[in-house]
Amino acid sequence: MNKVTIIAIDLAKNSFQVCKFNKGNSVAYNKAINRKALIELLGKHEPVVVAMEACGGAHYWARLAQRHGHQEKILQARAVKGLQLKQKTDKNDAYAIGIAAQLPHIRPCCVMSEEEQGLQSLERVLTLQIKQRTALINQIRGLLSEFGIVISKGIRNLVKSLPDVLEDGENGLPMNYRQALYAQSEWLKQYTEQIDGYDKLIAEHTRHHSTCQKLSKLEGVGPQVALGLTVRLGNAQEFKTGRDASSCIGLTPKQHSTGGKEHIGHISKFSADKRLRSLLFQGAMSVVHKVVLREPRTVKEQWLKKLIERRGKKIAAIALANKTVRTAVALIKNNDDYQPALLAV
């Protein structure tokens, strides 16, 4: 009897497709099982490689496989899709996952702990609240402009102006919309209070997290950026070099080379961690604005100021964000503290 080497799982909510590979890459079986049967399979089976695609619930199943002595592999969906040559079915998906798990050049994603996943969930909740508040603000401004009421930019100006708009009986607002506008103003207050609360909660967790404290010393890195980097990088063993990490986040230019000719383009608009990249860029821009107004104090600021003069502020900010990610990887891997190199006086 051939020994099982890989169990490939196409994850879902209740029905899971499991493909078992024997030694020699022959398929023992490829069948659908329910959640209870999958838990029993992982608990009773001898330790093997358990591979799955990165999706909802992948980290939960990977941690469960770890607890039962299995070697887990979470694979990027894009890597698995490139190996699926037939029609898209659950059987073909599970088979492609098993094949991808055997290829040495496809590196698995790191498995997040429950604490790290909780921090990620906290950041996701904050992101959703910000999006909902932004959508509400845009709707209020758009509807008021239809009645000729224009309010200056900024959340503070809108919050400050809404009571006056509601109390003004001669501004042309009909009573039916005035009632809805009052409800919207109350929602806006609630969103703002919730966002402030999440900001304080994130700041509190980052103060008590060793990796977040380490990364917070980097230029342009605040609590949200430190949290995002901590969750995304993990123990940084997923990345061979710092450039791999910055490329994964989307801070390196795309390359389209052929025939010995290299063509370097712009940073990717799609293959990126857009939320984290946006936060890194905002933090880097704040550093750029400060460096422009004063003399550089460190070697990195000296490099940044020269880059701003050559290429402009935005490109310099992306370069600084790229360097920040690379430095973060080195700090996590080497368990070092960040100490900027000061210029000689």
C-alpha positions, -999 to +999 in steps of 0.1 A: +000+000+000+014+034-010+020+059+018-001+091+018+022+122+014-002+151+008-037+159+017-050+188-005-082+205+007-104+228-013-120+248+015-156+258+018-182+263+045-197+229+049-186+207+020-148+202+015-131+185-014-102+163-002-076+149-026-051+124-012-018+119-029+002+087-025+040+084-028+047+088-065+020+115-070-008+090-076-042+100-064-056+078-036-090+095-038-106+128-045-140+131-028-162+156-009-166+154+029-184+175+055-169+196+082-172+169+109-155+143+087-127+167+079-120+174+116-119+136+122-096+131+093-071+156+105-073+143+140-068+106+132-045+106+102-008+102+105+013+134+101+014+145+064+015+177+044-019+194+045-022+219+017-050+244+011-057+276-008-055+310+009-091+319+016-116+324+044-110+300+072-076+288+059-057+299+090-082+281+113-077+249+094-040+253+092-038+258+130-059+227+135-036+207+112-006+220+132-021+209+165-024+173+151+012+172+140+007+179+103+028+202+082+005+229+069+008+248+036-014+278+027-009+285-010-017+317-029-048+315-050-029+328-080-003+301-078-030+274-077-050+289-105-020+287-129-020+249-125-056+244-131-057+234-168-092+218-169-126+232-161-132+247-127-146+221-104-140+212-068-121+181-078-099+200-102-093+227-076-082+201-049-059+184-074-043+217-085-037+225-048-020+192-043+003+197-073+012+233-063+021+220-028+048+198-043+065+226-064+096+240-046+093+275-061+058+281-047+063+294-012+035+290+013+020+318+033+028+320+070+001+309+094-012+336+117-018+328+154-052+335+170-037+367+185-024+379+152-057+371+135-075+390+162-053+421+155-060+417+118-098+415+125-095+447+146-078+465+117-105+452+093-133+465+115-117+499+117-113+500+079-149+492+073-160+519+098-139+544+079-154+534+045-189+536+059-183+570+074-167+583+041-197+570+021-221+587+046-202+620+044-202+619+006-239+613+005-247+641+029-225+665+009-240+654-024-276+657-013-271+691+003-254+704-029-287+696-047-303+722-025-275+747-031-259+741+003-221+737-001-199+729+030-162+733+031-140+702+029-132+682+060-152+662+085-149+688+112-164+715+089-193+692+081-200+682+117-198+718+127-221+730+099-249+704+102-266+718+133-268+753+116-282+737+084-308+718+104-319+749+124-320+772+094-357+773+083-350+794+052-324+773+034-350+755+013-346+720+028-380+702+028-392+687+061-390+651+049-353+653+040-346+675+071-357+645+093-335+622+073-305+646+076-309+647+113-307+609+114-276+610+092-259+635+115-265+612+144-250+582+125-220+604+116-214+611+153-217+574+161-193+564+134-168+590+146-170+578+182-166+542+171-135+551+149-119+570+178-125+540+201-109+516+176-080+539+172-074+539+210-078+502+211-052+497+184-028+521+201-032+502+233-026+468+217+005+481+198+020+494+231+018+459+246+030+440+215+068+436+212+069+435+174+046+466+171+068+485+196+099+475+175+083+487+142+069+519+157+104+534+160+107+535+122+101+568+104+065+573+094+052+543+112+023+548+136+001+524+155-020+514+124+011+509+102+029+489+129-001+467+134-005+462+096+032+453+092+031+429+122+001+411+108+013+410+072+050+400+079+044+377+109+078+361+118+091+372+083+102+336+075+079+336+045+102+361+028+138+352+018+147+389+014+132+423+023+126+429-014+102+399-015+081+415+013+080+449-003+071+433-036+043+414-019+028+446-005+031+463-039+059+487-034+083+475-061+078+483-099+064+458-122+089+441-146+081+430-182+114+417-197+121+395-227+150+387-250+175+401-225+158+435-225+145+447-192+115+470-189+107+484-155+072+499-151+051+514-123+040+498-090+011+474-095-025+487-091-039+452-085-013+428-070-008+446-037-020+449-002-037+482-010-047+491+026-013+486+041+005+503+011-018+533+014-010+536+051+028+533+045+026+559+017+007+583+040+033+578+068+061+583+043+046+615+029+044+630+064+082+623+068+088+638+033+070+670+043+091+674+075+124+667+057+117+693+031+113+720+057+145+714+077+180+701+075+185+663+075+195+648+109+201+612+099+217+593+070+183+582+058+169+617+059+199+629+039+193+601+013+156+610+012+162+647+007+185+641-023+159+617-037+132+643-034+153+668-053+159+643-081+125+626-084+099+645-065+080+639-033+057+610-043+084+588-057+105+596-027+076+586-004+072+552-022+110+546-020+109+554+018+079+530+023+098+503+004+129+509+026+106+508+057+093+473+048+128+460+041+140+474+074+110+459+092+118+424+078+154+427+090+143+438+125+119+410+129+143+383+116+173+395+136+152+405+166+170+439+166+159+474+177+159+502+151+186+528+157+189+555+129+224+565+119+228+601+129+248+625+108+281+637+122+278+672+137 
